[in-house]
Amino acid sequence: MPKSRLVALLIDTSTSWGIRLIKGINQYAHESGDWLIHVEPRGRYERLHLPAGWKGDGVIARINRKSLADEITASGLPAVNVSWYPFAGPRIARCTVDEQQTGKMAADYFLSNGFTEFAYCGTNDRPGYVDLLAESFEQSIVAAGHRAHRYQAPAVQQQDDGWDVQLASLVNWLKGLPKPVALLCWSAARGRQVTEACHYAGLRVPDEVSVLGGEFDELMASISYPPQSTIDQPSEQVGYAAAEMLAKMMAGGKPPAQPLMFPPSRIDVRHSTDTLAIDDQLVSDALKLIRQQAPAGIYVSDVVRKLSVARRTLEQRFVKLIGRTPAAEIRRVRLEEAKRLLIETDRSIAEIARTTGFGQQDLFSRTFRRSVGMPPSEFRRQHHGGLWLQDRDGRN
C-alpha cells in the first residue's frame, strides 16, 4: 500500500472563507487518493500552531501572524499560505484572492452608486502587514477625483481590548465622517462591527453610511443589521489550487516565485448598500428604473420615454454624475445579473442570455468576454463552487 501524504490544514473553520477553502483542498485530496488531512475546529483569530507531535509532509495555512510563518519555515516542510497576510514573504508559497482587484471592485461599485464621500475600516494593526485592499480602494477613489478617509485605531488598542473600547473609537470616527459615505470594511466581521457602531452612533445604514464587507462570510453578513453586502470570492478554487501547488512541492518541486492570485467573483448585494447617493432626481429615478428592469430587456429609449426627458439630456447628466452613459449602465446591470446566475444557478448560458436582456447567446458571450476578460463558461468554471466541483468529479 503506497504511503499517504500527511497534510496539516491550519485554517479556521468558523468562516465561509475557511470552510470553502477546505472543501476545495479536500476535493484535490479526494482526486489524488493518497492524502491524509489533519484539521481541527478553529476560530478565525485563534493563534494557530503546527500540531504538537505531528510528523507530516506539508502544510496549507491561513497565516495571520508572523510567529506562525516562522514556525512553519523552521519546520522545513513544504507549505502554502492562503491568507492576505504575506508574513512569510517568498519563503512560503502563496495562493489567495487578489486584494488589489478586490479593492478596485469595491471602489467601482460605490462610484456606480453615485457616492462622492468614501471611507475604509481595516483590521487591527499587524506589524509588517501592508493593507493592499485599502491602498487599491483609495487609489481607485483618488483616480476618480475623490478621497477616502481611513479609520485609525488608537495606538493602544489591541485585538484583546474590550468591545466597549473598540466600539467607542468606531462610533466617534463614524460620527465625524461626511455623509452620505460609502464605507469599505476589511472583512464581513469588521463590517458587522461597523453596522453595530452605526446603531450606537444614531446613523442609518445604508442611507447615511453604506457598508460593504471586503470578504464574504455568510454568518457575519446575515447577522449584521441590516444584512451586509460583501465581496464574494472563489474560495473552493483557491483551496484546490493551493493543494495542487503543495502536491508539486511535496514531490520535490520548488515554491513558485510569484503568488497565485484569483480575482474576486462579484458583489453580493444586500441591504447595507442598497441606496443611491445622487442628488439629481432625474438620474436617481433613471438608475432605479434601469436596475429594476434592465434584465427584462429595457433600453435607453424606454427610460427616456418613461421619464419624459430628452436622450441627450439624460446622457449628459449620467456621464457627469456616474461617469458612464445610460446604455453602459444597462449593460453593466445585465452583466452583474448574469454573473449572479452563472455563480448561483445551473441554468444554461443560452437561458441566462435570454433572462438578462441580451437575447442571443452569441451577443451575450461577446459582451461578457469583452467586459470580464473571459467567456461565461470559463467564469462559471472559476467561480461556481458546486458546478466547479462537479466538473472536477466528472474528469475521474
N, C-alpha and C positions, 0 to 999 in steps of 0.2 A: 504494500500500500504506500503510495507516494506521501512524502512528508507535507503536512499542511503549513501554509504560511500563517504565522501568528501576527495579527494586526490589531493594535490598540486604537480606539477612537476616543480622543479627548475632546468631545463635542457635547455641548449642553443638549439636554433632551426636553427642555422646558419652553422652547420657542419653535415657531413654524419653520424658521430657517434651519435650526439644528435637526429637527425631525426629518425634514425633507432632504437635507444633506445625507443623513444616514440611510434614507431609502435609496438614494442614488448609489451610495457606496455598496449597500447590500445587494443591489442589482448586479453590480460588477462582480461582487464576491460569488453570487449565485451562478453567474456565467462562467467564472474561472474554475469553480468547483474545488479549489484547494485552499481557500481562505478560512481561517478560524478567527472570528472577530471577538474582541474583548471590548465591551461598552457597559457603562454603568449610568444609572439615572443621575443627572447633574443639572444644577441651575445655571443660568447664564453667567452670573458673576461669581460663581464658586472658583476658588483657587485650584485649578486642575494640576494633577501631577501624574507622572508615569506610575502605573500600579506597582505597589511595593512587592518585590519578589517576582515580578513578571519578567519572563525572558522571551522576547518576541523578535520579529523580523522587520517591522515597520510601524509607522505611526501616521495617522491623519488627525490633525488637531486644529481647533479654533484657538489660536494663540493670542490671548489678550493681555498677557503680561510678559515682560522681559525675562522674568525668572523662569517661566515655563520654556521660553525659547532657549535659554541657557541650559536648562536641564535636558531638553531633547538633544541639543547639539552635543552635550557632554556624553550622552549615551552612545553616540556614533551610529545610531540607527537611521536608515533612510526615512525621511519624513516630508509631509506636505502640509502647509499651512493654508487653511480655508478662511482665514479672518481678514478683515480690513486692516488689522494692525500688522505692519511689516517688521515686527521687532527683530526677527532673526536676520533680516536683510537677505543677501544671496546664500547664506549658509543653509537655509531650508527652502525647498521648492515651495511655490505659492500658486494656488488656483482659487479664484474667487470672482465676485462680481465687480465690475469696473466702477469705482467710486466717482470718477470724473464724469463718465457718461450718466451716472445716476444724478449727480448734481445738476448737470445741464438739462436733463429731462424734467427735473423739478422746476427749474427756472423757466423753461419754455411753457410748462403747464400754467404756472402762475401768471406769466406775461399774457398768455392767451385769454386769461380771465380778467384782464384789464387792470391789474394791480400796478401801482407806482411806488408803493412802500413795501419793503421786504426785510425779513429778519431770519436769523439762524440760531438754533439752540442745539449745541453739541453735547457730547458725552462729558463726563467728568474728566479732568486732566489726567493724562497718562504720559509720564516722562518719555520723550523720544518719539511720540506719535504725532505725525503731521496729518491733519484732518483734510484730506483731499476732497471729500464730499463738500465741505464748507468752501474750500478755495474755488472749486469748479462752479458751485452755485453763485458765489459772489462775483466771480469773473464774468459769468453769463449775464448777471444783473447789471454790472458796470458796462458791459458791451452794449446793453440796451439803453444806456443813458441814465441809470438809476444807481442807488447804493443800497447795501444791505447792512443792517445792524446785527452785531453778533453778541450773544449772551456770554458774559464773562463771570464765571462763578467766583465768589470770594476766595482769596488765596488760601484761607484756612480750611475751606470746605473740602471734605474728602467723601468717598463713597459711603463711609460709615456714619457720617453726620446724621442727626435726627431729621426726619422728614419735615418737621416744623422749621428747621433752619433752612433747608433747601427750598421749601415752599415760600417762605418769606422773601428769599432772594429772587425767586422767579416772579412772584407777584409784583414786587417793586419794579423789576425790569419790564414786565408786560405793561404795567400802567404807564410807563414812560415812553412807550413806542408810539409813533404816529399811526393814526387809524384812518381807514381800514388797512390792515397789514397782512401780508402773506408770509407765513412762518414755516420754514422747513426745520424739522427735527431730525437728529441723527438716527433715531430708531423709533419704532412704534411705542416702545416702552417710554422713551423720553417724551413722545407726543402725548401719551396718556397723562404724564405728569403735567405737561403744559395745559392740557384741557382742564385738569383739576385746578391748577393755579388760576386759570381764567375764571373759573367759577368763583373762587375766593376774591378775585380782583373785581368782580362785577362786570366782566367783559363777555360779550355774546360771541359764541362760536357758531357759525363761521362769519357772521355779519361784521364784527369788529376785528376778529383775529381768525384767519383761515389757516388751519393746522394740517400739515402733511407730514407723515412719518417716512423717514428715509429708508426704512427696511420693513417689509411686510411681516406682520405677525397677527394671526387670526384672533387670538385671545385678547391681546392688547388693543387691537383695532375695535373689537366688538364691545369690550367693557368700557372703552372711553366714552365720555358723554360730551357731545354727541358722538356716534360711531365715527371712527377716524379713517380718513383716506391714507393710503400708504403706497409705496412704490414696490410692486411685485418683482420677484427675481427668480431666475431658473435654478432653484436650489438643487433639484434632483440631478440636473445635468452637470452642475458644478461638482456634486458628490461623485458622480460616475467618472468624470474626467480626472478628479483628484485620485481616485482609486486606480485608474488606468496609468496615471503618472507614477504613482507609488510602485505599481507592479513592475514597471520598466526599471525603476531604481533598485528594487529588491533583486532583480535579475542581473544587476551589475552595471546598469546604465548610470550616467551622470545626471545630477539635477539640472533641469532646464535653466539656461542662463537668464531667461526672462519669465516673469509670471504669466500664467494663462488667465486672461480676463474675459468674462462673459458680460454682454450688455444687459441692462435691466429689461424686464419684459414690458411693463406698462404701468400707468397709474390706476390703482384700484380705487375708484372714486366712491366715497361715502359722504355722509352729511357734513363732516367737519370742513370740507372745502366747497360745498355746494352753494356757491354765491358768485356774483359778478361785481367787481369793483369799478363800475363805469358810471360816470355822472350823466353821460349823453343818453337820454331816454330812448332815442331812436335806435342807436347802436345796441343798447341793452335789450330792447324788445326784439331786434333782429337776431341777436345771439341766442336768446331764449327760444325763438321760433326755429332757428337752424338746429340747435341741439336737441330739440324735441322731435323734429320731423325730418332731419337730413337722411336718416337710414330708410325712411319711407319713400324717398325719391324727390324731395323738394329741390327746386332750382332757384337761382337768383331772381329770375323773372317772377316766381311765385312769391318770394319775400317782398319785392318792391310793390307788387300788386296788393298784397295783404296789408302793407304798412302805408300805402298811398304816398310813395316817395320816388323821386327820380333816381334811376340806377346810378348815375354819375355822382349824385349827392351821397348816396349810401356808400359807394365805393371810397370816396374821398374821406368820409368820416371814419370808416373802418380802418383804412390804412393809417390814418393819423393816430387812432387810439389803440389798436391792437397789432398794427404792423403788417397786416395782410388783407386781401380783398375778401368780400363775402364768398366768392367762388372757392377761394383757397380754404376758408373756414369750413364750408360744406364738405369739401374733400377731406379735410383733417378729421372732422367728426365721424365721417363714414369709415375712415381708416381705423380710428380708435375703436369703433364698434366692431369692425372686422377683426381686429386684434383680440378683443374680448371673446368673440365667438370662436376664434381659432384656438384660444387657450382653454376656454371653459366648456366647449361642446365638441361633439363628434360629427357635427354637420359637414357635408361635403363642401368643397371650395366653391363649386357652382352654386349651391344653395346660399352660401354666405354672400356671394357676389350679388345674388338677387335680393336678399333681405337687407342689404346695406345700401341699396340705391344705385349700385354700379350696373346692374342689369346683366351684361355679358361677362363671362368668366375671363375672357382674354383681356378686356379693358381693365377689369379689376386686378388681374395679375400684373399687367404692365404698370399700372398706377402704384400698386403696392411695392413692386420691386424698385421703382424709381424713388419712392419715399423712404422705404425701410432698408433698402440695400440688399434684399433677398426676396425670393418668391414666397408666396403664402405657405406653400408646403414646407419649405425649409424653416420658416418662422414657427410653424406649428411643431415641427420636429424638435426644435430647440427649446420651446417654452411650454408646451403642453405636457405636464408631467405624466399623466395617465397614458396618453397615446404614445408618448416617447418611450415609456417603459414597455408598452405593448409591442412597439416596433422593435425594441431590443430583443424581447422574448421571441418575436417572430423569426429572428435570424437563427435561432438554435434548433 
